[in-house]
Amino acid sequence: MSDPRQTPLVRSLPSTVPFVAPERLEAERGVTFDARLGANELPFGPSPKARAAMAEAVEDIWKYGVADMPALRGAIAARHGIAPEAVTVGEGIDGLLGTLVRLYVAEGDAVVTSDGSYPTFNYHVAGVGGVLHKVPYRGDFEDPEALVARAAEVGAKLVYLSNPNNPMGSVHDAAAVQAMIDSVPEGCLMVLDEAYTEFAPASSRPEIDTTDRRVIRFRTFSKAYGMAGARIAYGIAHPEIAGSFDKIRNHFGVNRIAQAGALAALGDEPWLADVVEQVARGRDRIARIAQQNGLTPLPSATNFVTVDCGRDGDHARALLAALTARGVFVRMPGVAPLDRCIRISVGTEAELDVLAERLPLALRDLGAG
Amino acid sequence: MSDPRQTPLVRSLPSTVPFVAPERLEAERGVTFDARLGANELPFGPSPKARAAMAEAVEDIWKYGVADMPALRGAIAARHGIAPEAVTVGEGIDGLLGTLVRLYVAEGDAVVTSDGSYPTFNYHVAGVGGVLHKVPYRGDFEDPEALVARAAEVGAKLVYLSNPNNPMGSVHDAAAVQAMIDSVPEGCLMVLDEAYTEFAPASSRPEIDTTDRRVIRFRTFSKAYGMAGARIAYGIAHPEIAGSFDKIRNHFGVNRIAQAGALAALGDEPWLADVVEQVARGRDRIARIAQQNGLTPLPSATNFVTVDCGRDGDHARALLAALTARGVFVRMPGVAPLDRCIRISVGTEAELDVLAERLPLALRDLGAG
């Protein structure tokens, strides 16, 4: 029963969680995961410098943070060669997306994304009463031309592209992304989610231009920086757009320890470079394991490999269930035809050993091994 | 210039921060604060158990948290003798208030609060286009009868009461608060902000009844638990109300280290009891210092003492500025007649030594010492 005092919009919404945590699955299914390969986390964790900074920051946890985070925003700005005013920091990209949709999307406003792309973006759009228009992938890629065409057609306030893409691991080159930015229709803002960009070639990143009001880009400390549980990420945009987050955001919402960790993490580029190499090796190993089992790994510019299981969604869901039952946590795309795949995050060597051992068993469970 | 693509509501909003951080004041005013007595923080910090749990949780920061936080919600529920389903956890009371207003307040809906009470609540109400109706304090107390009368008159969706009250430090007894709950008009939800309740006598807390749909209560780890920078707090309400936060909240928004710290903090009741005693001694000392300088401390059920400076708001503002210039960070109420006061948080003994030394100097700066 919904509370009749709540807004008509809220009463119309389901009570959902975009993702079920592995700990929750363990409790519900009575399994223990020996390999945590489903949430695109980074098991190598953050830089030792970031860990030390976070441990030290525990001592100051009694203090509120600083709402505008000048040190962190300054360091982010210096890294990208932009002004701090072009940077807004929030509680993960999820938190920033939640604020963004409130800034741009009134009830009934159109928003465009790809069918099968990031569910939490869709969740936040629904939460403000936006009307989602979904464009199919072109093969395993989001389709920039179709996205902007649909945005123009429906008069969208926002059009979303993730580059690299989750859940498929595919990436467009910078020219294609820049062409999309250049063709965003008047009245629409392009949301460029670059959560995985550190794993991707530099040639996939268009130059940052904070004089351009057509795009906002999001980066995170959850992926390559190994701090998913810290909830800290940032947006890069024209200063007037970045600054507008201050109108409605939870100003003191970013944990102080997370701020300290993020600042220190930015100062350890060798660690980041090493992580990116480790992840590349892990992707190669996942691809080999998939191939050894007759499955087809898709090329990936992220810290996961999306594996084509060669049949339909029911087959992939059955394989995912078999892997879950055998203690391997993976996830998969939610929408056909992407759902012929499962998505396997790079784990530790030991976790990938578990994958190598259990994937053939899971396939055999299906009578397909 | 506002972005014409943003919603009409957002375009109408100013870009503001409800509170200026002391670090920001230091940078802007060129001062260094020797006594940080303005943000109602707890300089004694969290329980050593909570510190240890947070330091340990740094090692797991690469993992996302669990959206529904079963361990923490279970511990909170056990503490209050309620069901975990009656508990919702969020990024500080500020974060929870931000979600609450989105659940209940559509553009143009009425909300009632006291004139001079918590500015961040007002900020969030404005952020969803709610229309604030403000009731004057009765003396230095929020006025429950006037609040519910106004709520009935304007058909308010929410009516806010903080007990104990910030910024005045005053507290109502449980019977008065229960009487307010019992008289909340149909169609309205009472928001009972109990951020400071651990410092107040038990006789100020009405029994928790999660079958009652008329009220939601908020508690925090920012004040008596000494974790302001962690951003973690909880709401207690009928399970259908608490559960409705899941419709729009940032499910993975609470930092994992904060969750670990909160859970451990709940397990150290002796520390909490000790903190409450230390704070009571600190309040007594602030009251004595105020009296020694010819000022009038108001009774306080919080970790701050609101001090009547005996004249008007201009006088109190001048005293606050003089204290700031002399390295003492304090804040003050924003609205007459409350703004005849300054608000001094309990600090360490050393910080209160600084206060004792500099308050007479600051008064002399005004030519009033």
Interface residues (C-beta under 8 A of the other chain):
Chain A: M1 S2 D3 P4 R5 Q6 T7 P8 L9 V10 L13 P14 S15 T16 V17 P18 F19 V20 A21 E23 R24 A27 R36 A39 E41 L42 P43 F44 G45 P46 R51 M54 A55 A57 V58 E59 D60 I61 W62 K63 Y64 G65 V66 A67 D68 P70 E91 G92 D94 G95 G98 R102 L103 Y104 V105 A106 D109 G127 K157 G187 C188 L189 R213 S222 G226 M227 A228 G229 A230 R231 E240 I241 G243 S244 D246 K247 I248 N250 H251 F252 G253 V254 N255 R256 I257 A258 G261
Chain B: M1 S2 D3 P4 R5 Q6 T7 P8 L9 V10 L13 P14 S15 T16 V17 P18 F19 V20 A21 E23 R24 A27 R36 A39 E41 L42 P43 F44 G45 P46 R51 M54 A55 A57 V58 E59 D60 I61 W62 K63 Y64 G65 V66 A67 D68 P70 E91 G92 D94 G95 G98 R102 L103 Y104 V105 A106 D109 G127 K157 G187 C188 L189 R213 S222 G226 M227 A228 G229 A230 R231 E240 I241 G243 S244 D246 K247 I248 N250 H251 F252 G253 V254 N255 R256 I257 A258 G261
